[in-house]
Amino acid sequence: MSETPKLSPPSPDTLDTLVRIVGESHAVRDPADMAPYLTEWRDRYQGKAAAVLKPGSTDEVSAILKCANETLTAIVPQGGNTGLVGGQIPFESGSEVVVSLERLTHVRDIDLASNTMTVEAGVVLQAAQQVAESAGRLFPLSLASEGSCQIGGVLATNAGGVAVLAYGNARDLTLGLEVVLADGRVLHGLKRLRKDNTGYDLKDLFIGSEGTLGIITAAVLRLFPRPVERVTCIAGVNELERATAFFARAYEAAGPMLTAFEILPRVGVEFVLKHADRTRDPLSAPYPWYLLFEFSSPRESGEPQAIAEALLQDGIEAGEIADAAIASSLSQAGELWRLRELMSEMQKHEGGSIKHDVSVPVALVPEFIARANQLVELMIPGARPVPFGHLGDGNIHYNVSQPVGMDKAVFLANWEALNAAVHEIVLDLDGSISAEHGIGRMKRDLLPHAKEPLALELMRTIKASFDPNGILNPGKLL
Ligand code: FAD
């Protein structure tokens, strides 16, 4: 895999200076104590570091970066360490310094007139949701890792999740940022403005930059009314093309009240039914595909229920869906969501799984899945595609479980070849090879094939101008 560019390993003097900035008790130098910061949760990436620093303020982050820039010390920003592409893990050289933002946990402001909250980078996503809830508002970003991932990491990866359809991804939910630049200067951009047409939108450069352009220390996030009425539905579908037609119908009927629209394949539902407790077949007969969708309203109006009932009837009459049910209680809704939430985890019981996190235009999802399934059968006969995810966003987790009985290692040896072939189809359909998780280390070498040369050149120009010494997360993304 790729190597750290030639920056200097920090001298003992430099390390002492860096440690003094945060104080001895907030610096970790013992390899055993550093271990949790150097290993990705699936053990896919393991690195080494000269130290892990835990600054307690923006000023301390600023002093760290100033020193690192002057001494050419590589810095790896880290949030909750839940990233799936290895961006937060240092390389094996041991010469990088990890900067964990976990101590920046203040909620600086809640402004109900502007519908914003200003929180620091180390606030865990779930805690941010709770802050919003206590203020009678919704912060809609929601991911399976929300109990651990932090606002800084969420913004640095422009995270998505199940509510993107209605509320957008992290970028859409951010109005302002405070960022420490590579040389230690602080960009004070904590604006609460919905309208600010004063030239380049610099915050958008930092969002999704995966720690390569600056360290985010605080953000102004948008808040929304809390949904009080929620209706969850499941529908069985025989052909994928009909699923996209039904999505168009649902969006037309509900507009912003359509807050989730997910697709699940029968094979994935069967994995969950087989391996997870407290699950049952969602409809009386099996279907090749299921749609799991939700309508929400901030008022007790009965409107979501009325929309759902009319829509299901229309969808069945039009032949787009074959059967459907509306959850009649919160626990039934929870059961339906468990089928979706457990899909990836339950695949583990079926052996190895080769994964892709991709997006294509919604209308082309059926073509993508059909072509990718054909390819899989050609390359690894008997392998079992489990394509599921956010159909409403065109974002499919194209996971492939190994053929029954095949040796796991033999199957996983196909990872890169299958990724490359599936990504070819994605690019041919004008899609993206990373819909949610970013590029990090894992997809870095794929980027030149996936981006037009001019776009890559502009990205490199931006990187060189923001971080001329290349100290910020070297070897990641670019
Ligand atoms: P980390 O993993 O620590 O870091 C991620 C990247 O951000 C690294 O490149 C790091 O250098 C950089 N970074 C971290 N903090 C900062 C900062 N303050 N300033 C600058 N750069 C920084 N992602 C989705 O988008 N959608 C999902 O639905 C989703 N589901 C997930 C489900 C599970 C079970 C897991 C484990 C992960 C999932 N993820 C998902 C991926 C991951 O949770 C997100 O990418 C998350 O936003 C990362 O946040 P983090 O705080 O853990 O960041």
Residues whose N, C-alpha, C, O or C-beta is under 5 A from the ligand:
A	BS01	FAD	V76 P77 Q78 G79 G80 N81 T82 G83 L84 G87 Q88 L101 A121 L143 A144 S145 S148 C149 Q150 G152 G153 V154 A156 T157 N158 A159 G160 G161 E210 G211 G214 I215 I216 E436 H437
